[in-house]
Amino acid sequence: MSVKIQEIPRFIFDELLVLIGEKTKEKLLKLVLQDEYDSSPSIETYMRNIMNNIFFNDDDVVDLLEIKSTYHRRRQLTKKNWFKQLKKEVETKNASSIHEEREVLLKFLESKSADDSFKEMLKDIKDESRFVQTRLEEIEAWAVDVDTRLTDYPYLDSKQQYQIEKAFENDFVYIIADFLKNAPRNWITHRFKDLIENPIFADGKAKMRGNVLFDSEQKATILYDDYKLSDNRVLRSFISIEENEEVQIDKMFLLDETDSEIIEHVMEHRAERFYTDKTIAFDLRPLLTRIYGNTSQKAYDLITKRLQKIGRFSLEGRTTGPNKETRTTFLYNLFEYVLVSKEDATGRRYAEIKFSDTLHQQFITKQTVQIYSHFIHRLENRLSKILIYAFQKERLDAYLQGRNMKRHFEYTFFSDRIRFRSKRIDSNLKQIEASLQEFKEANILISDYKRVGNGFEIILTPVTESEKADFFTGTSTPSLIQ
């Protein structure tokens, strides 16, 4: 496998540290990393070593499900053996860890440092048989619980050092495998700046107005819709009508937040082919589940229509100058072609999408905004799914330019980036506020905001050290799953 441990995005380790939890980290530092009591940095090094040894090797394929299953079986078997061993120690009346724990508690109970409330809580400790039986029942429950960790064993420090080290390795490998199994193909996604800085996507299902003209250059009939940004700026969305195609104007819809999410999903699945020939091929099932929650025939039909619609759209920016002459500021289509095929042997359906030269060139020349894919997956609000890229661009620009993260955003900031169906500004501001609240509650990009007139004063979250490393060091961020 060509992926190197150094190329894994920095934020992956931030996520894993959260999943591991403070209790496990404290035990690791105390029992294994005694000479490196430097908290997160030494734990990250420990994780990197495990990933390098277990997940990065010379094989072409890393089977994350197999790794997870193998370490799960080992964990459950070890827990079962540890419980049996403890129970045997108790039954043979040897000095078990439970008895040692009881002795410590009794000494504390008899000391002056134990207050009345604590003495009341520990009153049953003097009943040796009852205390031992209770502890055995608790540890038996731990041993059979599939969600508990080896390092949750209350008497872990009584084990041999090699057993302790293996216990932590087992837990960490299982956590890492489970995390990677559910991770997107690419942890960092890109959004083309032209799709951020223009109101390409509507805030819901919106019909095209149905203006028709004949394009003499393309020798084709075009259905178009103009969206007025200001007195001299217009965004034109149009679809070329194929020869002999029956035009049903009432069934032609503009791009919306679902189309935006589909484009993001496609970009998540970019691989080597995207860099060489602008093409991304992927299994449609995860996209169906993400958009429709199922993989039914109806869902396949709907997603196929969506992809084909995106593929047929072209966009044009038109600006009128002082002399009333109109000039084109940009003109491009999104996809060059869309192919949806079915694999005869398995029945699975795949999509092959070739991006337009313009968008592909924007990616190659880094005219994109980078963001962690998992942020997008956590959002539900339709406006949030579009605005997340705009706010990310503002954060990264503020960091690069040394600006304050607190800024006033007028209504025009939002109307220049979202095609609102309603012409009522107050109604649209309420929609925007609901989106900002979601960002704040999820702690994604926005730490606080307040309504000020026809706009909002927003405090964006600082750019993290991981973002600085992942977005501005020029390293690639490939997937483990090739």
KOLSE-443703 format. One line per field, with one value per residue (C-alpha): residue number from 1; x, y, z. Coordinates in Angstrom, 2 decimals, decimal comma. Each point is the difference from the previous one (the first is absolute). Layout:
N
num: [NUM_...]
east: [X_...]
north: [Y_...]
up: [Z_...]
This chain:
482
num: [1_2_3_4_5_6_7_8_9_10_11_12_13_14_15_16_17_18_19_20_21_22_23_24_25_26_27_28_29_30_31_32_33_34_35_36_37_38_39_40_41_42_43_44_45_46_47_48_49_50_51_52_53_54_55_56_57_58_59_60_61_62_63_64_65_66_67_68_69_70_71_72_73_74_75_76_77_78_79_80_81_82_83_84_85_86_87_88_89_90_91_92_93_94_95_96_97_98_99_100_101_102_103_104_105_106_107_108_109_110_111_112_113_114_115_116_117_118_119_120_121_122_123_124_125_126_127_128_129_130_131_132_133_134_135_136_137_138_139_140_141_142_143_144_145_146_147_148_149_150_151_152_153_154_155_156_157_158_159_160_161_162_163_164_165_166_167_168_169_170_171_172_173_174_175_176_177_178_179_180_181_182_183_184_185_186_187_188_189_190_191_192_193_194_195_196_197_198_199_200_201_202_203_204_205_206_207_208_209_210_211_212_213_214_215_216_217_218_219_220_221_222_223_224_225_226_227_228_229_230_231_232_233_234_235_236_237_238_239_240_241_242_243_244_245_246_247_248_249_250_251_252_253_254_255_256_257_258_259_260_261_262_263_264_265_266_267_268_269_270_271_272_273_274_275_276_277_278_279_280_281_282_283_284_285_286_287_288_289_290_291_292_293_294_295_296_297_298_299_300_301_302_303_304_305_306_307_308_309_310_311_312_313_314_315_316_317_318_319_320_321_322_323_324_325_326_327_328_329_330_331_332_333_334_335_336_337_338_339_340_341_342_343_344_345_346_347_348_349_350_351_352_353_354_355_356_357_358_359_360_361_362_363_364_365_366_367_368_369_370_371_372_373_374_375_376_377_378_379_380_381_382_383_384_385_386_387_388_389_390_391_392_393_394_395_396_397_398_399_400_401_402_403_404_405_406_407_408_409_410_411_412_413_414_415_416_417_418_419_420_421_422_423_424_425_426_427_428_429_430_431_432_433_434_435_436_437_438_439_440_441_442_443_444_445_446_447_448_449_450_451_452_453_454_455_456_457_458_459_460_461_462_463_464_465_466_467_468_469_470_471_472_473_474_475_476_477_478_479_480_481_482]
east: [0,00_1,38_-1,42_2,53_-0,72_1,39_-2,72_-2,92_-1,83_0,94_-3,61_-0,43_2,04_-2,14_-3,09_1,62_1,11_-3,64_-1,18_2,66_-1,17_1,70_-0,17_1,80_2,58_0,78_0,50_2,24_2,21_0,24_0,48_1,76_1,41_1,51_3,11_-1,99_-2,47_-0,72_-3,68_-1,36_3,29_1,30_-3,41_-0,10_3,44_-1,26_-2,99_2,18_2,23_-3,01_-1,43_3,36_0,41_-3,56_-1,62_2,94_1,83_0,96_-3,40_-2,11_-3,15_-0,60_-3,14_-1,21_-2,99_2,27_2,37_-2,90_-1,53_3,33_0,77_-3,58_0,28_3,36_-1,42_-3,03_2,10_2,51_-2,75_-1,56_3,36_0,75_-3,35_0,52_3,45_-1,32_-2,87_2,44_2,18_-3,03_-1,21_3,42_0,10_3,18_0,68_-1,94_-0,15_-3,49_1,30_2,82_-2,50_-2,14_2,99_0,83_-3,60_-0,20_3,14_-1,41_-3,31_1,75_2,10_-0,97_-0,15_-3,23_-3,05_-3,36_-1,63_2,86_-0,12_-3,70_0,73_2,66_-1,81_-0,41_3,75_0,41_-2,17_2,80_-2,06_-2,57_2,66_1,87_-3,19_-1,10_3,36_-0,02_-3,45_1,13_3,09_-1,95_-2,35_3,06_1,40_-3,11_-0,81_1,12_0,40_2,36_3,74_2,78_1,50_-3,25_1,06_0,08_3,12_1,97_3,08_0,21_0,75_3,46_1,43_-0,19_-3,70_-0,68_1,73_-1,91_-3,28_0,57_1,12_-3,12_-2,33_1,74_0,03_-3,70_-0,85_2,12_-1,43_-3,57_0,66_1,67_-2,70_-2,61_2,19_-0,59_2,24_1,71_0,06_0,42_-2,39_0,35_-2,61_0,71_0,03_-2,37_-2,60_0,48_0,06_-3,10_-3,61_0,21_-2,26_-3,55_-1,30_-2,26_-1,81_-0,48_-1,27_1,78_-1,96_0,02_1,49_0,93_2,49_1,94_3,79_1,40_3,53_-1,07_-2,88_-2,20_-3,08_0,77_-2,28_1,32_-0,80_1,45_0,54_0,62_2,76_0,04_-0,87_2,85_0,71_-1,91_0,61_-1,36_-0,67_-0,76_-0,54_0,55_-2,99_0,99_-1,37_-3,48_-0,21_-3,44_0,43_-2,10_0,67_-2,02_2,38_3,26_1,49_2,93_2,92_-0,68_1,65_-0,45_1,93_2,68_0,26_0,20_2,90_1,74_-0,51_1,44_3,07_0,48_0,54_2,69_2,97_2,93_-2,25_-1,31_3,49_0,83_-3,24_-2,49_-2,07_-1,46_-1,61_-1,83_-2,59_-3,39_-1,23_1,66_-1,31_-3,54_0,15_1,33_-2,61_-3,09_0,70_-0,48_1,21_-3,37_-0,62_-1,80_3,05_2,23_-2,31_-0,09_3,77_0,55_-2,28_1,79_3,43_-1,18_-1,57_3,23_1,85_-2,23_0,24_2,15_0,52_0,79_0,82_-1,18_0,93_-1,37_2,46_-0,60_-0,51_-2,69_2,18_-0,26_3,12_0,43_2,06_-0,06_-1,56_0,33_-1,83_0,41_0,41_1,23_-1,96_-1,82_-0,19_-2,01_0,56_-0,99_2,43_-1,58_1,73_-0,97_-2,86_1,75_-0,23_2,88_0,35_2,82_0,19_2,41_0,37_0,15_3,37_-0,78_-0,74_2,83_2,40_-1,22_0,86_3,44_0,84_-1,33_-2,93_-1,96_-0,89_0,95_-2,09_-0,22_-2,66_-1,41_-1,10_-2,34_-1,41_-1,08_-2,24_-3,73_-1,17_-0,30_1,66_2,79_0,98_0,66_1,28_2,60_2,35_-0,48_0,76_3,00_1,35_-0,47_1,84_2,95_0,21_-0,09_2,80_2,20_-0,59_0,36_-3,56_-2,28_-2,42_-2,82_-1,76_-3,32_-1,70_-2,67_-2,94_1,67_2,79_-2,59_-2,07_3,20_0,59_-3,48_-2,84_-2,89_-3,39_-1,79_0,39_-0,85_3,26_-1,36_-1,09_3,42_1,75_-1,95_1,24_3,56_-0,33_-1,19_3,08_2,33_-1,54_0,77_3,63_0,30_-1,64_2,16_3,11_0,77_1,74_-2,13_0,44_-2,64_-2,22_-2,69_-2,47_0,86_-2,41_-0,18_3,09_1,90_3,06_1,77_3,01_1,68_2,01_3,79_1,86_1,35_3,58_-1,18_-1,59_3,20_1,95_-2,53_-0,95_3,19_2,89_-0,56_-0,19_-2,56_-2,66_-0,69_-2,35_0,95_-2,64_1,22]
north: [0,00_3,37_2,05_1,23_0,65_3,53_0,75_-0,74_3,25_1,45_0,32_-3,79_-0,19_2,71_-2,10_-3,18_1,69_0,94_-3,56_-1,49_2,16_1,55_-3,08_-2,25_2,69_0,47_-3,76_-0,19_2,81_-1,57_-3,66_0,04_3,42_0,67_1,66_2,17_1,67_2,71_-0,65_0,30_0,15_-3,28_-1,67_1,17_-1,51_-3,22_0,00_0,73_-2,96_-2,31_1,24_-0,41_-3,57_-1,25_2,05_0,89_-2,86_-1,31_-1,50_1,58_-0,16_0,59_-1,79_2,25_-2,21_-3,04_1,94_1,23_-3,50_-1,63_2,44_-0,17_-3,79_0,33_2,58_-2,07_-3,15_1,82_1,54_-3,42_-1,50_2,81_-0,50_-3,77_0,54_2,47_-2,30_-2,90_2,11_0,82_-3,62_-1,32_2,69_1,47_3,65_1,37_3,56_0,29_-0,79_2,50_2,67_-0,78_0,36_3,42_1,15_-1,26_1,91_3,13_-0,56_-0,18_3,09_3,49_1,09_-1,91_2,15_-1,29_-0,08_-2,06_-2,36_-0,55_-0,78_-2,56_-1,66_-3,27_-0,36_-1,69_-2,85_-1,77_-2,64_2,54_2,45_-2,72_-1,34_3,47_0,69_-3,35_0,71_3,44_-1,41_-2,84_2,60_1,90_-3,19_-0,80_3,59_0,46_3,76_0,02_0,27_-2,21_3,06_0,48_-2,98_1,43_-1,98_0,67_1,09_-3,46_-1,59_-0,62_2,95_-1,81_-0,76_3,65_1,13_-2,55_1,14_3,60_-1,05_-2,12_2,82_2,59_-2,19_-0,74_3,71_1,03_-2,75_0,90_3,70_-0,59_-2,44_2,75_2,81_1,57_-1,06_3,39_1,69_3,43_1,17_2,92_2,47_2,03_3,71_0,86_-2,24_1,85_3,63_-0,17_-0,98_-3,25_-1,94_0,88_-0,41_-2,86_-1,33_2,89_-0,18_1,64_2,92_-1,55_2,66_-1,53_1,14_-1,48_0,01_0,55_-1,06_-3,31_-0,30_-1,11_1,18_1,20_0,23_2,68_1,79_3,36_0,90_3,70_0,56_3,79_2,72_-1,01_-3,67_-3,08_-3,71_-2,05_-3,72_-1,88_-3,44_-0,93_-1,85_-3,03_-0,50_-1,58_0,33_0,81_3,03_-0,07_3,40_-0,72_-2,89_1,93_0,88_2,12_-1,40_-0,14_-1,05_-3,70_0,51_1,80_-2,99_-2,39_1,99_-0,10_-3,78_-0,47_2,07_-2,17_-2,97_1,53_-2,26_-0,06_0,16_3,40_1,46_-1,62_0,15_2,00_-3,12_-1,37_-3,46_-1,31_-2,44_1,72_-1,80_2,25_3,08_-1,44_-0,70_3,48_1,85_-2,23_-2,35_-3,15_-1,80_-0,67_0,07_3,32_1,46_-1,20_1,64_3,27_0,22_-0,78_2,88_2,27_-0,84_0,44_3,34_1,26_-1,22_1,98_3,29_2,89_3,26_3,48_3,21_3,11_3,58_3,18_2,91_3,78_0,01_-2,69_-2,59_-3,47_-2,07_-3,58_-0,32_-3,81_-2,81_-3,72_-3,28_-2,23_-3,50_-0,94_-3,24_-2,33_-3,77_-2,28_-3,71_-3,31_-2,82_-3,21_-2,35_1,87_2,22_3,00_3,36_2,35_3,56_1,38_3,78_2,14_3,57_2,96_1,48_3,20_-1,68_-2,47_2,84_1,80_-3,10_-0,39_3,68_-0,16_2,35_-2,01_0,17_-3,01_-1,29_-3,18_-2,31_-1,01_3,60_-0,13_-3,38_1,39_2,72_-0,33_3,54_0,58_3,43_-1,30_-2,54_2,89_2,67_-2,25_0,56_3,78_0,16_-2,29_2,31_3,00_-1,78_-1,03_3,44_1,71_-2,25_0,57_3,77_0,32_1,33_-0,30_-2,93_2,33_1,63_1,52_-1,84_1,99_-1,72_0,45_-2,37_-2,78_0,98_0,03_-3,65_-1,53_0,33_0,76_-0,99_2,60_3,70_0,87_0,94_-0,49_-3,54_-0,79_1,52_-2,40_-2,89_1,28_0,32_-3,62_-1,05_2,07_-1,58_-3,48_0,98_1,39_-2,98_-2,46_2,12_0,02_3,15_2,42_0,59_2,74_2,44_2,63_1,71_3,61_1,74_-1,82_-2,00_-1,90_0,58_-3,36_-1,30_-2,73_-2,68_0,36_-2,09_-3,03_-1,22_-3,08_2,12_2,01_-3,24_-1,69_2,92_2,05_-2,47_-1,21_-3,68_-2,30_-1,67_-3,43_-2,58_-3,24_-1,77_-0,11]
up: [0,00_-1,02_2,85_2,55_3,67_-0,41_-2,57_2,30_0,85_3,36_1,12_-0,07_3,18_1,61_-0,70_1,30_3,23_0,66_-0,69_2,27_2,91_2,99_2,26_-2,49_-0,78_3,70_0,45_-3,08_1,27_3,44_-0,92_-3,38_-0,86_3,40_-1,43_-2,38_2,31_-2,58_-0,56_-3,57_-1,98_1,44_-0,46_-3,62_-0,56_1,57_-2,38_-3,02_0,86_0,26_-3,30_-1,69_1,30_-0,49_-2,76_-2,26_-1,65_-3,40_-0,77_-2,70_2,10_3,69_1,19_2,79_0,79_0,42_2,27_2,11_0,25_0,89_2,80_1,28_0,34_1,77_2,38_0,95_0,46_2,20_2,14_0,44_1,02_2,42_1,70_0,26_1,48_2,57_0,93_0,45_2,27_2,16_0,12_1,01_2,69_-1,40_0,54_-2,94_-1,32_1,46_3,48_-0,43_-1,05_3,05_2,33_-1,43_0,37_3,56_0,97_-1,54_1,75_3,34_-0,65_1,02_-3,61_-0,63_0,78_1,22_-3,42_-1,43_2,99_-0,66_-3,66_0,95_2,88_-1,92_-0,51_3,37_-1,29_-1,89_-1,83_-1,13_-1,22_-1,91_-1,61_-1,08_-1,60_-1,81_-1,42_-1,19_-1,70_-1,59_-1,50_-1,31_-1,52_-2,07_-1,01_-3,64_0,47_2,99_-0,51_1,30_1,67_1,95_2,15_3,55_0,95_-3,17_1,93_1,58_-3,37_-1,46_-1,92_-3,34_0,66_0,79_-3,19_-2,09_1,58_-1,05_-3,46_-0,42_1,06_-2,16_-3,13_0,43_0,45_-3,00_-2,27_0,96_-0,66_-3,36_-1,08_0,23_-1,33_-3,44_-2,85_0,16_3,41_-1,57_-2,69_-2,39_-1,23_-3,14_0,83_-2,85_1,65_3,29_-1,12_-2,21_0,82_-1,95_2,37_1,02_3,56_-1,02_-3,06_-2,46_-3,58_-2,88_-1,37_-3,46_-2,28_-3,36_-2,64_-2,91_0,37_-3,49_1,06_1,53_-2,48_2,86_1,83_3,53_3,01_2,37_3,22_1,10_3,66_0,66_2,53_-0,26_-2,51_-2,30_0,90_-1,11_0,45_-2,88_0,41_-3,19_-1,48_-3,62_-1,40_-2,03_-3,50_-0,07_3,80_1,38_2,23_3,18_1,49_3,14_0,82_-0,39_3,39_1,06_1,99_3,75_3,26_-0,85_-3,23_2,02_2,34_-2,97_-1,49_3,39_0,20_-3,48_0,94_3,11_-2,32_-2,17_-0,68_-2,41_-3,07_1,01_-0,17_-3,34_-2,00_2,16_0,68_3,25_0,11_3,06_1,33_0,21_3,14_2,63_-1,82_-0,07_3,72_0,71_-2,08_0,21_2,91_-2,10_-3,13_-1,65_-3,74_0,43_1,74_-2,87_-2,53_1,94_0,46_-3,67_-0,98_2,47_-1,41_-3,56_0,89_1,55_-3,08_-2,34_1,89_-1,17_1,87_-1,23_1,82_-1,87_0,93_-1,55_-0,16_0,02_-3,76_0,34_-1,71_1,50_0,51_1,18_3,21_0,01_-1,99_0,64_0,46_3,06_-1,43_-3,45_0,12_2,40_-0,50_2,31_-0,57_1,57_0,73_-1,33_2,45_3,20_-1,08_1,52_-1,73_-0,51_-1,19_-2,09_-0,11_-1,95_1,26_-2,32_-0,97_1,93_3,33_-0,37_-0,70_3,12_2,02_-1,55_0,52_3,57_-0,59_2,51_3,69_2,11_2,87_2,05_-1,44_3,37_0,69_-2,99_0,98_3,39_-1,46_-0,68_-0,83_-3,76_0,17_2,22_-2,66_-2,39_2,40_1,62_-2,93_0,12_3,73_-0,41_-2,72_2,31_2,85_-2,15_-1,65_3,41_1,25_-3,07_0,10_3,76_0,42_3,02_-0,03_1,06_-2,94_-1,05_-2,87_-1,82_-1,67_-3,40_1,11_0,19_-3,05_-2,08_0,97_0,24_-2,49_2,33_-1,33_2,11_-0,76_3,62_1,69_3,53_-0,82_-1,44_3,05_2,22_-2,14_0,31_3,79_0,27_-1,96_2,21_3,09_-1,37_-0,63_3,54_1,73_-1,97_0,67_-3,72_-1,33_2,10_3,72_0,36_-1,92_0,45_-2,29_-0,83_-2,36_-3,32_0,79_2,65_2,14_-0,10_1,92_-2,02_1,79_-0,17_-2,55_1,86_0,01_-1,87_-2,74_-0,35_-0,44_-2,29_-2,26_-0,29_-0,10_-3,54_0,92_-1,57_2,12_-1,48_1,36_1,73_-2,06_-3,58]
